Amino acid sequence: MSQRRDDQGRPCAGFRQAWRLSRRQLLAAGSLGVLGLDLPRLWSLRAQAAESPLLPQPRAKACIFLFMWGGPSQLDTFDPKPDAPAEVRGEFQPISTSVPGVQICEHFRQLAPLVDRLAIVRSLTHTDPAHLSSGHATLTGNWARIRNSDAEPPSPRDNPHIGSVMARLRPSAGTLPPFVTLPWKAYHPAAPGGQAPGQSAGLLGEAYDPFLVTGDPNQAAWQVSELSLLDGLSVERLHHRQDLLQQIDEQARLVENSDQVGGVGALQSKAFGLLAADEARRAFDLTREPEAVRDRYGRNLHGQCVLLARRLVEHGVPLVSVNWHNDGQNFWDTHGNNFNRLKHDLIPPADQALAALLTDLEERGLLDETLVAWVGEFGRRPQITRGNAGRDHWPFCYSGLLAGGGIRGGAVYGESDKQAARPARNPVTPLDYAATMYQALGIDPHGVYFDPTDRPVRISQGQPIAELFG
């Protein structure tokens, strides 16, 4: 089987609509049992790959993924334990919500009246306390190649981010990118591997990487530099340069007589399209929003990123990932001073932005068709650290939120034990959480694609939470 190649002539992965076994695969068939994949299983996976992984009539057309990088404390957000010992329950009090019997942390005052619009998952669990590898699981719906590791940086062998799969299967119309990440690639300064894996297209190839928008959109002078033409460069001159590059590329193809030469290619064409498109500039222009709306989301980095995410999905972008930022102090990795940081720096902007987003989407008639996810890579240890009032990493039990896109509002799925240390009922892995997102977005999480080595890979290893769909 001839292998599809990317714009630089390298083998790339994709979802197959037709297939045939190559000589290499036939020769390798005898060793499949040793590798744990027998021939009937291979044929089964090939049959799955020949079918579309799209599900009929999805409720959600787009997704806003709010990734709370660092790991919010379950006890101090959406699973308070007021009857636990003082060294566990902490300083915060629970408050009632719009759902009878459901309480959350007192500092989520704006979100409390909107809990009937969302679902709380209180039994998320896994065993990986490392930021990087557990971040990969959260963002891709698959375990990292190397688990329990903060030393593994991103790799082309990573599973693709949910947004990259969306970009491949549900591309945006017009010139806007199908997958946007704000305001940075999640990075941990204390992790040897630095940037979290799972934020790119990985095995799907760089054509499906996110369009990264950096900086603070709350700043008056902020703009998307990638959408700014160079001084003195008009749209007409830009098109002339594009035409010239395409002519050079075609000449190279004729000389080499090969389909592996690709100078301009899809990535550069997309870049030219963005630079020349008024539609893109309008979508990213926050100054078009009324001042009252900008105030509602919060005049801070996170709030304005969430507002920008709403603008982008409204303009047809299928998935926007807002990664919680790290400005040196506002970070959910609260090993020390947990309660002051949550009370003053972390919860207020998170509460305000999420409440504004849910209200705004509902008022615009977009909540039913927009999936909103709010989750971190793990939770925090129930026992408060003596001496610095911190909570350490705790992947064994934590909470996440889902709203819109067919998710049943007012639902609480799963239950933790008396100290929010372990699930007491209905455990949910981050893979299951991601599979639930895929289900809401009309993508079969059990669908199969083939990597650059022609190895079958499932979109997600998780199981959707069927009870959340009402």
Disulfide bonds with the S-S distance in Angstrom:
none
